[in-house]
Amino acid sequence: MTNRILLIGIFIFAAACGGDAPAAFNGDGGGTDGDTDSDTDSDTDSDTDSDTDSDTDSDTDSDTDSDTDTDTTQNCSDALVSYDFETVSDLFTHGAVTMSEDPWEREDLSVLPAGTTCRGGSGKCWVTAVGTSTSQNYEDCTDAELLSPVLDISDCASASNNLGLRFWHIYRLEEEFGGTYYDGAAVQLSGDGGSTWEDVSVTPPYQGTMDGNYTGCSGTPTIDGHEVWSDTIPSNNWTQVMIPIVPSLRTDQFRIRFLFGTDQGITDEGWYIDDVELFLN
């Protein structure tokens, strides 16, 4: 009886003070409320933080990848060069390789054979020497190279960059004889400044394999045994050549070589090169 009176007094006191009854008299309610608040807060915080972190990471990764791709492409674009050969500052060089004759000259319309002009009908382009003013053909027994300056294209090393070389040319060389080519022209690329050279895939394709086993010249031309353009260009006009540049050659020592070789026999007008450039496609 005394205990009941005491308990009733405690409830009346608590009600009068506007408070809650002691936890011991709320049954499981007090514990449940505490667990629910704690669990809800924890779950909400955890979910929110996780979602936010995930979204942030995803956005950051996406932005970083996008920025990296953009930067890489931009840097590669900055490395691209083009040459129209209108000025001597193009820095192309030339010389004989194994034999003494070097036919390369940078010429203009005034000295080219009748009916032939540099691309576009004017300006300058590289040609194999037009010989004497009467014959206007290249010389016998030539083995010579036209070289680009050393170029830094290392910013284009990513395989995602579809880097290529293109240029315009026209050629009229000795006709093939029984399926054999004695005069020829080819392009090679280097990734080590010209210490070594690689044959490349070209479009339009080469016409055949060069036979450089000459008996009337002082040596064997470098182009011997390589695929070459020869005879007369099928279109009989200026044609653009496209060459992919593989990632292994995209270095800070990239170089282009235009290689030309002839035997001791028949000659013709020669090989003309104009508007050389690197590009992304």
C-alpha positions in Angstrom: 0.0 0.0 0.0 2.8 2.3 0.9 4.6 1.5 -2.4 1.5 2.3 -4.5 1.1 5.6 -2.9 4.8 6.3 -3.6 4.5 5.4 -7.2 1.3 7.5 -7.7 3.2 10.4 -6.2 6.0 10.0 -8.6 3.7 10.0 -11.6 1.8 13.1 -10.4 5.1 14.9 -9.8 6.4 14.0 -13.2 3.2 15.1 -14.9 3.2 18.4 -13.0 6.8 19.1 -14.1 5.9 18.3 -17.8 8.5 15.5 -18.0 8.4 11.9 -19.1 7.9 9.1 -16.7 11.1 7.3 -15.8 12.4 4.9 -18.4 11.7 1.9 -16.2 8.0 2.7 -16.6 8.0 3.1 -20.3 8.5 -0.6 -20.9 10.4 -1.2 -24.1 9.4 2.2 -25.5 12.5 4.1 -24.3 14.9 1.6 -25.7 13.0 1.4 -29.0 13.0 5.1 -29.5 16.7 5.3 -28.9 17.5 2.4 -31.2 15.3 3.8 -34.0 16.8 7.3 -33.8 20.3 5.9 -33.8 19.7 3.4 -36.6 17.9 6.0 -38.7 20.6 8.6 -38.3 23.3 6.0 -38.9 21.5 4.6 -42.0 20.7 8.1 -43.4 24.3 9.3 -42.8 25.8 6.2 -44.3 23.5 6.2 -47.3 24.0 9.9 -47.9 27.7 9.8 -47.5 28.0 6.7 -49.7 25.9 8.1 -52.4 27.6 11.4 -52.3 31.1 9.8 -52.3 30.0 7.5 -55.2 28.6 10.4 -57.2 31.6 12.6 -56.4 34.1 9.8 -57.4 32.1 9.0 -60.5 31.9 12.7 -61.5 35.6 13.2 -60.6 36.7 10.2 -62.6 34.5 11.2 -65.6 35.8 14.8 -65.5 39.4 13.6 -65.1 39.1 11.2 -68.0 37.4 13.8 -70.1 40.0 16.5 -69.2 42.9 14.0 -69.9 41.5 13.0 -73.3 41.0 16.7 -74.2 44.4 17.7 -73.0 46.1 14.7 -74.8 44.3 15.5 -78.1 45.1 19.2 -77.7 48.8 18.5 -77.1 48.9 16.2 -80.0 47.2 18.8 -82.2 49.8 21.3 -81.2 52.5 18.9 -82.5 51.1 18.7 -86.0 53.0 20.3 -88.7 52.5 21.0 -92.4 54.9 22.0 -95.2 54.0 23.7 -98.5 57.7 24.2 -99.5 57.1 27.9 -100.4 59.9 29.0 -98.1 63.4 27.6 -97.4 62.6 27.5 -93.7 60.9 24.2 -94.2 64.2 22.7 -93.2 64.0 19.6 -95.4 67.4 18.3 -96.4 68.6 15.8 -99.1 71.6 13.9 -100.3 73.0 10.8 -101.9 72.9 7.5 -99.9 75.1 4.8 -101.5 75.8 6.3 -104.9 77.0 9.7 -105.9 74.0 11.2 -107.7 71.5 13.3 -105.7 68.6 14.4 -107.9 66.5 16.3 -105.3 65.8 20.0 -105.9 63.2 22.4 -104.7 61.9 24.0 -107.9 59.2 26.2 -109.3 57.2 26.3 -112.5 59.9 28.0 -114.5 62.2 25.0 -114.7 59.7 22.1 -114.6 59.0 20.1 -117.8 56.4 21.5 -120.1 52.9 20.6 -118.9 54.0 19.9 -115.3 53.5 22.3 -112.4 53.7 22.1 -108.7 50.4 21.3 -107.0 47.9 24.0 -107.6 49.6 25.3 -110.7 52.1 27.5 -109.0 54.6 27.9 -106.2 57.4 25.5 -105.3 57.7 21.7 -104.7 60.4 19.1 -104.3 61.3 17.2 -107.5 64.0 14.8 -108.6 66.4 16.9 -110.7 65.0 17.6 -114.1 68.4 16.9 -115.7 69.6 19.1 -118.5 67.4 21.7 -120.1 67.1 19.6 -123.2 66.2 16.2 -121.7 64.6 17.4 -118.5 64.8 13.9 -117.1 66.5 12.6 -113.9 70.0 11.1 -114.0 71.1 7.5 -114.2 72.4 5.6 -111.1 70.7 7.6 -108.4 70.2 6.6 -104.8 69.1 9.6 -102.8 66.8 10.7 -99.9 64.7 13.8 -99.1 64.5 14.1 -95.3 62.1 16.0 -93.0 63.5 17.8 -90.0 63.4 15.8 -86.7 59.9 16.3 -85.2 58.6 15.8 -81.6 55.3 14.0 -81.9 55.6 12.2 -78.5 52.3 14.0 -77.3 50.6 11.8 -79.9 51.8 8.5 -78.5 48.3 7.5 -77.3 46.9 4.8 -79.5 43.5 6.6 -79.3 45.0 9.4 -81.5 44.6 8.3 -85.1 47.7 10.1 -86.4 48.7 10.0 -90.0 51.0 11.5 -92.7 49.7 12.7 -96.0 51.2 14.4 -99.0 50.6 15.0 -102.7 52.8 13.5 -105.4 53.0 12.7 -109.1 55.6 10.5 -110.8 56.7 9.5 -114.2 59.5 6.9 -114.0 61.0 4.2 -116.2 58.3 1.7 -117.3 58.4 -1.7 -115.7 60.0 -4.4 -117.8 58.6 -7.9 -117.7 57.2 -7.3 -114.2 60.5 -5.8 -112.9 60.9 -2.3 -111.6 64.3 -0.7 -112.1 63.5 2.9 -111.0 61.4 3.5 -108.0 60.1 5.8 -105.2 59.1 5.0 -101.6 58.4 6.6 -98.2 59.9 5.4 -94.9 59.5 6.6 -91.3 61.8 6.7 -88.3 61.3 7.1 -84.6 64.9 7.5 -83.7 65.9 10.5 -85.8 66.9 8.4 -88.9 69.2 5.9 -87.3 66.8 3.2 -88.5 63.9 3.3 -91.0 60.7 1.4 -91.4 58.7 0.6 -94.5 55.0 1.7 -94.1 51.6 1.0 -95.5 50.6 3.5 -98.1 47.4 4.4 -99.9 47.3 4.3 -102.9 49.5 1.2 -102.8 52.9 0.7 -104.3 53.1 -1.0 -107.6 55.8 -3.6 -107.1 59.2 -4.5 -105.7 62.4 -2.7 -106.7 65.1 -4.6 -108.4 68.3 -2.8 -107.6 70.8 -5.4 -108.8 72.3 -3.0 -111.3 75.4 -4.0 -113.4 76.1 -0.5 -114.8 76.2 1.5 -111.5 78.8 1.7 -108.8 76.6 0.3 -106.1 73.2 -1.1 -105.0 70.6 1.5 -104.2 69.1 1.6 -100.6 65.7 1.1 -102.1 66.6 -2.3 -103.6 64.1 -5.0 -102.5 61.6 -2.6 -101.1 58.0 -2.0 -102.4 58.0 1.1 -104.6 55.9 3.4 -106.8 57.2 3.1 -110.4 56.3 3.5 -114.0 53.7 6.3 -114.4 51.2 7.2 -111.7 47.9 5.7 -112.6 45.9 8.9 -112.4 48.6 10.8 -114.4 47.9 13.7 -112.1 48.6 14.9 -108.6 47.4 12.3 -106.1 47.2 12.4 -102.3 49.0 9.6 -100.3 47.8 8.6 -96.8 50.0 6.8 -94.3 49.1 5.8 -90.7 51.8 6.5 -88.1 51.9 3.6 -85.6 52.3 4.4 -81.9 55.8 3.0 -81.7 57.0 5.7 -84.1 55.4 8.6 -82.2 58.5 9.8 -80.4 60.4 13.0 -80.0 62.7 11.8 -82.8 60.2 11.3 -85.6 61.4 11.7 -89.2 60.1 11.2 -92.8 62.3 9.9 -95.7 61.4 10.1 -99.4 63.7 7.5 -101.0 64.4 7.5 -104.8 66.5 5.1 -106.8 67.3 4.5 -110.5 69.4 2.2 -112.6 71.8 3.0 -115.5 69.3 2.7 -118.3 66.1 4.5 -119.3 65.1 7.7 -117.4 61.9 9.8 -117.4 60.5 13.0 -115.9 60.8 12.1 -112.2 59.0 12.3 -108.8 57.3 15.4 -107.5 56.4 16.0 -103.8 54.2 18.8 -102.4 52.1 19.8 -99.3 53.3 17.4 -96.7 51.5 17.3 -93.3 50.7 15.4 -90.2 47.0 15.1 -89.3 44.5 13.5 -86.9 41.5 11.7 -88.3 
